[in-house]
């Protein structure tokens, strides 16, 4: 929905494909890896999820901005983490009475550049076919050739270490200090809703920076360890892999989500790879192979773990599988009290089918 005259904007993909539209957010230029999220709601949670750091998001739902933004309740971190946004219809007015402002003002304050008026259905079909790639958006450089030259300066996501850029700089605590359960969180880009799920179950958390050593984590004397979600290429994070290897040797419960799942896999000798498109949305079907039940899940990842190596590993049990493409969605160690899932059981935004995983982790710490 458009109520004011907006300047033209340009979207250029890495292969030279050009899309024209109208500017949203702050006037400027921004580039990153382009990917799409199929969620029908929850755009503020998406934009503030640290796992999207360095990426340009296509929102596939038709209208974006129509319910505004909230101050804290829908913030997954301390601010917007995406590099840019692409959508079809952008509303500069909002109807939710609890909202404190418009998405347009929110993006301007966060210095986020975006484009709307793009045929996102066609764009997503193109990316599905060609695969994920870098892109650049500009409302100040409207020459496609000049903009493509700027795009060449944007680094590829493969081989990129980003967790240390979004992780907390200083350790902090959250929850009830009197709780009998303490979890050390290795912050690779943790979402606030994950910490809330722990706190709601009576777990006291201490969140440590991404490059924290095992000895410092263990000195806090936790009952268990959580390996968080986050952005970037897991294969570019040997520091985290080494820490998790040492954590596993302690024989205390370990739980990993998304990037944490990939790091646990690497620490177990299983490699990761970059996916053709990745999974991002609120309706991905996953089967729990232990219970036989299916879950509708919230997902956000562009890397995955090797299915062949999981199946060949003597000490790894496959627990969850994606019903769309058969990729690995969950594993557990047979020889250690450790498990992980590729998807987001905190589901913010998304369905709550997978909340039981937090209960499972708490149960392991109570044994």
N, C-alpha and C positions, 0 to 999 in steps of 0.2 A: 504494500500500500504506500503510495507516494503523495505527499501533501505539499512539498516544496520542490522547487527546481533544483535538481542535483546535477553535478558535473559528470562528464563521461569518465569511464574507467576502462582499463584494458587488462585482460588476463591472457598470459602467454605461457604455454606449456613447453617443456624441455625439448619436445620434438618439433617446435615451431608453430603448433596449432594456436590460433588466435581466437579469443572470444571478446566481444564488446558488450559493455553494459553500463550501469550507473554506479557512481561511487557511494560507499557507505563508510561510516566511521571517520577516522582521521584522514585528511588528504596526505598522500605520500606514496611510497613504494615499499613493498615487502615481498620476500620470497621464502620458499620452503618446500618441503615435500607435500604434494597435494594428495588428500585422501578424503573419503566420504563416510559420513555417519548417517545411518538409516533410521535413527530414533525420531519418533514423532513429537517428543517433548524433551525437556531437560537441557536446553541449549546453554544455560549459564553454567551448569555442572560440567558440561563438555568443555567449554572455553577455559575453565579454571582448573581442569585436570592436568597435572604436571606431565602425564604420559603423552600429551599432545604437543609438548614443547618442540619447537622447530618445524611445525607442520601447518599447512593451510587446509582448513576444514571446508568441505562442501556439505551443507545441510540439505539432505534430500527431501525433507518435508517441505510442503509448498510455502507456508508462511513462517517467517522468522521475525521475532521482536514483538509479536502481538500481545504478549503478557508481561513485557517489561523485565526488570531485574530486581532481585532482593539484595539487601545489604550484606547479610551473612549466611542466612539459612541455606542458600543454594551455591555457596562458594566452596569449592573443594580445595582451595589453597589461598595464598595471600594475594592473588591477582590473576589476571588473564594470562594464559600460557601459550595460546596459539599465536602463529605469526600473521594469519589473515583468515578471512572468511568469504565464502562464495555461497550465494543462495539465489532462489528464484524471485520470490516476492518478499520485500523487506518493509516492515511497518515501522514508521517513526512515531506512531502513537501506540499506547498500550491500554488495556482494559482492566487489568487486575488491580483491585483497590488497595491491596497490600504492597504493591510494587513501589519502590522509592524513586524510580526513574526509568527512562527509556533506554533501550539497547544502544541507540545511536549515541546518546550522551556517555553511556558506559564505555563504548569503544573509543570515543574521542579522548576521554580521560586516560584510557589505557594505551593510547597511541596505536590502535589496531586499524589496519587498512583493509577494506573489503570491497566487494563488487556484487551487485544484484542486477536483476533483469537478465540473468543468464539461463539458458535452457538446461537446467541441472540434470534433467532426465537424460538428455542426449550426452552431456558431459560425463556423467557417471557411466553410461554404457560404453563410451569411448575409453575411459580409464580401465573399466573391467576388461576390455579387450586388449588394450596396449600394455596394461600394467602400471603400477605406481611410478610416478616420476616427479621431478621438481617442477615448480611453476613460479611465476612472479605476477603480482598485481600492482597496478599503478594508476593513480588519478592525477599524476603530474607528468609522466612520460607516456605520450600517446602515440609514439612511433614504434610499431612492432619490432622493427629491426634493432632500434636502440635499446628497447626493453629486453630483447633476447640476449643482447650483449651483456646486460646487467645480470640476467639470469645465470650466466656462466660462472658468476662469482659465488653462487649459492652452493654450499657443500652438500654432497650426497649423504643420505642417512646411513647407508651401509658403511660400517667402520667408524661411526660417530659415537663418541662417549658424551652423554648429556646429563646423566644423573647427578654428577657433582655440581652442575650448574643450577639445578632446581632443588637439591636437597637442602635441609636446614644447615645453617652454618654453625649453630651451637645446639648442643643437646638440650632437650626440654622434656618435662613430664606432663602427663595428662591422665586424669582419673583420680580415684580415691587412694591416697598413700597408705591407708590402713588395710587395703585389700590383701588377701593372702596370696593372690596370683599376680605375678609381675612378668610382663613381656618386654623384652628388648626389641625395638623396632629398628631395623636397618633401613634408613630412609633413602630410597632410590628415586623418590618422587611420590611419596605416600599421599593418599587422599584423606581429607578430614573425616569423611563418612566411614572409612575403615577404622580409624581410631575410635569413633563413636560406637561402632559395633562392639569393639572390645570393652569399652567403658560400660556399655549397657549390660554386659555380662559380668560385671564386677571385676574387670581386669585393669590393673594399674600399668600404664605404658610409659616407657622412657624412649624417646625418639632420638636416634643417634645419626650424625652426618654419614653420608654414603661411604666415605673413606675411613670410617672408624675401624680400628684393629679389633681382632677377636678378643684380645686380652682386656681391652677397655670395655667391650660388651659384657664379658664374663665377670668383670670386677663388680658389676652392679648386682650380681647374683640373681638373675632372672629365673623364672620357672620354665620359660620357653622363649623361642626366638621367632620373630616374624620378618620375612624378607619381602619388602614392599614392591609395588608396581613402580613404573617410571618410564622415561623416554630413552630413545637411542638403541644402539646395537649391543646386545648382551655380550657378543664375542669381543667387544672392545673394552670389557670391564674385568680384566684379570684380578684386580684388587678385590672386587666383591666375590669373585669365585673362590679365591684363596681364603677369604674370611669365612665363607659358608662351609668350605671343606673342614676348617678347624671347628666351626660350630657343630657340625655333624659328629665329630669325634667326641664331643662332650656327652652325647647320648641323651640330650634333653629334647622335648618336642620342638619341631620346626615346621612352620607353615609359610608357604610362598604363594603370592598372587601375581599373575601376569609376568612382568619382568622378573619378579622373584621366583616364579616357576621356571623361567629360562635359566636363571642363575643357579638354582638348585640342580637343574638338569646338567648344566655344564660342570658343576662341582661333582656330579656323579659320573662324569665321563661321556655324556651325551651331547652331541653338537647341535647348534642352532642354524637356521637359515632364514634369509629374507623371503617373505611371501610375495606372490604376484600382486596381490591387492591388500591382504590383511583382512581382519574382522573388526568392524566398528559399528555398533548398533545395540538395540535393546531386545532383539527377538531371535537370537541365535540358538538353535536347538542343540542340546548336548545330552548324551545318554550316560548315566551313571552305571558303569558295568558291574559294580558291586551289588547295587540294589535292584537294577533293572529298570529304574525309574528314569523318565526324561525330564529335563529342566529347560525352561526358556531363560536365556542368560543375557547379561549385559557384557559386551566385549569391546576391547580397544587394544589391538596389537597388530604390528606389521611384521613380526618375526615369530617363528615357531620352532619346536624341537623335532629332531629327526625321528619319524615313526619307526623306521627300520632299526635304529640303534636302541630305541626303547624296547622293541620286541625281542631283540637279541641280548639284552642286558640281564644277567643272572639275578641282580639284586633290585630290579625295578619292576613294579607291577603297574600296568595300565589300568587306570580307574575311570577315566572319562574320555569320551570321543565325540567329535563334532559330527553331527548327522548330515550336514551339508556337504562337507568335503573330506571327512574321515581324518582330519588332523587331530593331533594329540591335545586333549583338553585337561587331562589330569593324570598325575602319577603318584605313587607312594613307594618309599624305600622298604624293602622286605627286611633289611638288616638294621634299620635305624627308625626311630620314631619321627619320621619326616614325610610330609606330603605337600602337594602343590596343585594349583589349578591355573589354567591359562586365562580363564575368564574372571569377571569381577563379581564375587558373591555379595559384596555390600550393596550392589545394584543401585547406585545413585548417579544418574537416574536408571530406572529399569525395574523388572519384576523381582520378586523376593523369593523365588524358588530355591535359591542356593544359600540362604542364611544358615542352614544347618551346618555348614562347614566351619563357621565360627564356634558353634556348639561342640563340634567334633574336636577342635583344637583345645578348647577349654576342658573337655572331658579327658583328653590325653594328659593335660597338666595336673588334673585332679587325681589321676591314678596313683 
